[in-house]
Amino acid sequence: MYVGPAFSVPGVPRHFRTRKGRTPPDAGIITCGKTMSGRVIMETNVARIAGVNIPTNKRVIIALQYIHGIGAKFAQEIIEKNNIDAARRVNELSDAEVLSIRETIDRDYLVEGDLRRETAMNIKRLMDLGCYRGLRHRRGLPVRGQRTHTNARTRKGPAKPIAGKKK
């Protein structure tokens, strides 16, 4: 098996490299070391919050918005609660600051899997009730009163030709 220059970047694990062998700018800082038994250990400085690797080269307020359920308003609230300057970047944060952000999000906000699960349960509840909104979800049609005579292709899918219908 030929392992050419595409995968010969020293000190960077394979999953951090792109196909052309370049390391993405937000891959994190990689440090290598050896244990007493001689095994090589690779550590990364990628900030992982709520199960999401947030990009390290962006400002904190922007990087937090990569988490499902956190938008501009909640990101601003989080950095104000943790007394972090809005101009700072993720790679400038200390481990204690990343930990405090992680604890704030876990304590005060519904994000990622829990938020997706709650949304799915709300839709399932509407469908089980058999109310109008639930029926629209069940049929895959627009829920909020949009017209369906024309348009609504996002919900309905590609147009299906009807035999014998010509004008």
C-alpha positions as CSV (number, residue, x, y, z in Angstrom):
1,M,0.0,0.0,0.0
2,Y,1.4,3.3,-1.1
3,V,1.2,6.1,1.5
4,G,2.3,9.2,-0.4
5,P,2.6,12.8,0.5
6,A,-1.1,13.1,1.0
7,F,-0.8,11.4,4.4
8,S,2.7,12.2,5.4
9,V,2.1,15.3,7.5
10,P,3.9,14.6,10.7
11,G,2.1,15.0,14.0
12,V,-1.4,15.4,12.5
13,P,-3.8,12.4,12.7
14,R,-5.3,11.2,9.5
15,H,-8.9,12.3,10.3
16,F,-7.7,15.9,10.6
17,R,-6.3,15.9,7.1
18,T,-8.1,16.8,3.9
19,R,-7.8,14.7,0.8
20,K,-5.0,16.8,-0.6
21,G,-3.0,16.4,2.5
22,R,-3.5,19.9,3.9
23,T,-4.5,20.3,7.5
24,P,-7.7,22.4,7.9
25,P,-7.1,25.7,9.7
26,D,-9.4,24.6,12.6
27,A,-7.9,21.2,13.1
28,G,-6.5,22.2,16.5
29,I,-3.0,22.2,17.8
30,I,-1.5,18.7,17.9
31,T,1.0,17.7,20.5
32,C,2.8,14.4,20.4
33,G,4.4,12.6,23.3
34,K,5.4,9.1,24.4
35,T,4.3,7.2,27.5
36,M,6.6,5.1,29.6
37,S,5.6,2.0,27.6
38,G,6.6,3.7,24.3
39,R,3.1,4.3,22.9
40,V,2.6,7.6,21.0
41,I,-0.1,9.9,22.4
42,M,-1.6,12.6,20.3
43,E,-3.6,15.3,22.0
44,T,-5.7,18.1,20.4
45,N,-6.7,21.5,21.6
46,V,-10.1,21.3,19.8
47,A,-12.8,22.7,22.0
48,R,-15.6,20.1,22.3
49,I,-18.8,21.6,23.8
50,A,-22.2,19.8,23.9
51,G,-20.8,17.0,21.7
52,V,-19.7,19.3,18.9
53,N,-16.2,20.2,17.9
54,I,-16.4,24.0,17.6
55,P,-13.9,25.7,15.2
56,T,-10.8,27.0,17.0
57,N,-9.9,29.9,14.7
58,K,-13.3,31.7,14.9
59,R,-14.5,34.2,17.5
60,V,-16.2,32.6,20.5
61,I,-19.6,34.2,19.8
62,I,-19.6,32.8,16.2
63,A,-18.2,29.3,17.1
64,L,-20.9,28.7,19.8
65,Q,-23.5,29.1,17.0
66,Y,-22.2,25.8,15.5
67,I,-24.1,24.1,18.3
68,H,-27.7,23.2,17.4
69,G,-30.0,25.3,19.6
70,I,-27.6,28.2,20.1
71,G,-28.0,31.3,18.0
72,A,-26.6,34.8,18.2
73,K,-28.7,35.8,21.2
74,F,-27.9,32.8,23.3
75,A,-24.2,32.9,22.3
76,Q,-24.1,36.5,23.5
77,E,-25.8,35.5,26.8
78,I,-23.3,32.7,27.4
79,I,-20.2,34.8,26.9
80,E,-21.7,37.5,29.2
81,K,-22.4,35.0,31.9
82,N,-18.9,33.7,31.7
83,N,-17.2,37.1,31.5
84,I,-15.5,36.4,28.2
85,D,-14.6,39.2,25.8
86,A,-16.6,39.0,22.5
87,A,-13.4,39.7,20.4
88,R,-11.6,36.6,21.7
89,R,-11.1,33.5,19.6
90,V,-11.7,29.9,20.7
91,N,-8.0,29.0,20.6
92,E,-7.3,31.8,23.1
93,L,-9.6,30.4,25.7
94,S,-8.1,28.6,28.7
95,D,-9.3,25.1,29.7
96,A,-11.2,26.6,32.7
97,E,-13.1,29.0,30.4
98,V,-14.1,26.2,28.0
99,L,-15.2,24.2,31.0
100,S,-17.3,27.1,32.4
101,I,-18.9,27.6,28.9
102,R,-19.7,23.8,28.8
103,E,-21.2,23.8,32.3
104,T,-23.3,26.9,31.5
105,I,-24.7,25.3,28.3
106,D,-25.4,22.0,30.1
107,R,-27.2,23.8,33.0
108,D,-29.2,26.5,31.2
109,Y,-29.9,25.5,27.6
110,L,-31.5,22.7,25.7
111,V,-29.2,21.9,22.8
112,E,-28.2,19.2,20.2
113,G,-29.8,15.8,20.8
114,D,-32.1,16.8,23.6
115,L,-33.5,19.7,21.5
116,R,-33.9,17.5,18.4
117,R,-35.7,14.8,20.5
118,E,-38.1,17.4,22.0
119,T,-38.9,18.8,18.6
120,A,-39.6,15.3,17.2
121,M,-41.7,14.4,20.2
122,N,-43.8,17.6,19.7
123,I,-44.4,16.8,16.1
124,K,-45.3,13.2,17.0
125,R,-47.7,14.4,19.6
126,L,-49.5,16.6,17.0
127,M,-49.7,13.7,14.6
128,D,-51.1,11.4,17.3
129,L,-53.7,14.0,18.3
130,G,-54.9,14.1,14.7
131,C,-55.2,17.9,14.8
132,Y,-54.8,19.9,11.5
133,R,-51.1,20.6,12.0
134,G,-50.5,16.9,12.8
135,L,-52.3,15.9,9.6
136,R,-50.2,18.3,7.5
137,H,-47.0,16.8,9.1
138,R,-48.2,13.3,8.4
139,R,-49.0,14.1,4.7
140,G,-45.7,16.0,4.2
141,L,-47.5,19.2,3.3
142,P,-46.8,22.8,4.5
143,V,-48.0,23.3,8.1
144,R,-48.2,27.0,8.4
145,G,-50.9,28.0,5.9
146,Q,-48.8,28.4,2.8
147,R,-50.5,27.8,-0.6
148,T,-50.0,24.4,-2.3
149,H,-51.8,24.9,-5.6
150,T,-48.4,26.1,-6.9
151,N,-45.1,26.1,-5.1
152,A,-44.6,24.1,-1.8
153,R,-42.0,21.9,-3.7
154,T,-39.7,21.7,-0.6
155,R,-42.4,19.8,1.4
156,K,-44.0,18.0,-1.5
157,G,-40.9,16.9,-3.3
158,P,-40.3,17.0,-7.1
159,A,-43.4,17.4,-9.3
160,K,-45.0,14.2,-10.4
161,P,-46.3,14.2,-14.0
162,I,-50.0,13.4,-14.4
163,A,-50.9,11.5,-17.5
164,G,-53.2,13.3,-20.0
165,K,-53.0,16.7,-18.3
166,K,-52.0,19.2,-20.9
167,K,-53.2,22.8,-21.5
